[in-house]
Amino acid sequence: MAATHTRGQVIERRLAAIMMADVVGYSRLMGNDEVGTLRALDAHRNAVLEPMIAGHHGRLVKTTGDGFLAEFQSVVAAVSCASAIQRAIAARNAEVPPDRRLDFRIGINLGDIIVEGSDIFGDGVNVASRLEALAEPGGVAISGTVHDQIRDKLPLAFADRGEQTVKNISHPVHVWTLGASALAALADTPATASAPRRQLRLRLWFPALALAVVALLAAAVWLVVDRVGPAARSGPALSLVVLPFKSLGNPGQDYLADIITEALTTSLARLPKSFVIAPSTAFTYKGRNVDVRQLHDELGVRYVLEGSEQSDGNRVRINAQLIDATTRAQVWGDQFDADRADLLQMQDEIVTRLSHTLQFQIADIEAARVAAVPPGDLNAEELAMRCSSGVMNAQSAPARLDQIYPLCERALQLDPRNVRALIQLAFRSLDRVNELRSADRDGDLRQAHAYIARALDVDPGNAAAHFARSQLLVAEHHFDEAIDEAQQSLALDPSFVSAYGTLAIANAYLGHPENSVEYAEKAVRLSPRDPFLFFFQADEGFPLILLGEAERAIVVLRRAVAGAPQWPIPRALLAAALAEAGREDEAREELARYVALGGPTPRTIAQFRVQLPSDNATFRAQVERITEGLRKAGMPEQ
């Protein structure tokens, strides 16, 4: 905080996160029903706005007729509060006729403010006001400085809207937005108090939970298991319990292990057709040595996930094992280290990595389990799982994939509403387009669109289906909409890291390659052993070339080529990067390998230019680095 003196008066200044909000179409609402509108606004203030601002340690500075101004000491708290407010308002509006709904727009800025009594003024407030006007109804708009502070701290995938010129502000403002549809799908964001305060809450919460709730929920699970009979006791295909992770450090500091257990359970429960035992029941086994076969018999689960965390200074080591409860065999295990410096970010990263890895591992294990069964004896879901696992393990070898996809076609013959099969078949068409292998681009896009529409009709909340739609929108050159769909996918499942690939490539086509690199790097960090890691590496190498960082691009593109040697795109990009780095002999060799792959890929500079999907002026200027690199590597003009 600082103070300046003007003509004997002391003017207080400080840095704050400023939130500005107003009601969309307030004049129209007042004209239609003045009394009803005022009552509804007052009800929202009393039930949502004031409690949530106070709950996030903010201060309501003033109301402004149809809106309000608030300040926060924490940027993360301000953005979490905005997200919570918009979701609460949407829930309250659900049964209100559309023409009577009060939808808010919220803008948040981090800036210097002038304090005068209980009021605040200054450019920081003015920018927040302009941001609010740029938010969509039910959405949130934030400045670039706010985004820098919350990036990787909250599971909110804001879309980059670039530099915007706004009224009465002398300089352009970098704007990031989060739409109403993505907000509506979000699970509650983490508490935004400081780490020690959160730890205290957890220490108080878990013992109370164990005493008050666990017995009832355990009894409920027993009733369910008893009623469903022997079939359930053999375990649904994706049934598991996450046992409380063990803390190998100070027994009094086991809150982190408890957080991981609870959050991982919640994340895995989002898997389609999964059966995951509630954490309140799982915590009844804390500190007990239980035979996994006993868990199979008592809870009706096929798998048991257990693990531990051990702190050493600023590092935390996580161990996790997945055990088949029917055979007591460990079917998967992993270990990794995380940085404790930012506790909230570390917790989210641990849970996302474990959840994403387990999704692949369980699908693989289940596919292996049914692999020995003749296809004629499998049901639709088992066929779709075998198909999914085959696609993951085939990487991008077209010949192998052509042998695998018929399993998904057979699954749809048995069950036309099988979402897993619909999504895989959509990607069969999309991958041909995105990998420049399609002989009928329009036909493949129509087919992908049909499969995705059917999947979303069956399961509108399926993260993979929204990701597929984001990829379709990229292929159709609708990049802003693609970003919205990728955000929706991450809102439904924060561990669905493939959606970061869409965010990376769409941002590159919109002229923001620096954002693309960040998204691709995040995907690699969250899923370093991903079966589709080569996609993330190509998504990183592409914008690095656009930014003129050829040497960095060469490193990641070599990894992409090694991971998917039959995929032509990273080979072409690698050839361009090598040429731009002055290594033209290597570039020519790589371009020759690219040409040798065959297929309907660009063979000339003219063909390459025709296939560029974006007319964005910034992208067009940046992509000349790739064009020039291909020219240096020996690609002919015509």
DASULRA-V298529 format. One record per helix or strand of 3 or more residues. SS is the DSSP state (@ for helix, = for strand). FROM is the first residue (numbers start at 1). LEN is the number of residues. Records with the same first field share a line. If there is no record, write none. Layout:
BEGIN
SS = FROM-LEN  FROM-LEN
END
This chain:
BEGIN
= = 2-5  9-15  58-6  67-6  104-13  119-3  140-4  159-6  173-6  238-5  274-3  303-10  315-10  329-11
@ = 26-7  34-22  75-19  98-3  123-12  144-7  180-5  195-18  214-15  230-4  251-3  255-14  279-7  292-8  343-29  375-3  380-15  398-17  419-16  441-18  463-13  479-14  498-12  513-14  533-14  550-14  568-13  584-13  605-6  617-6  624-10
END
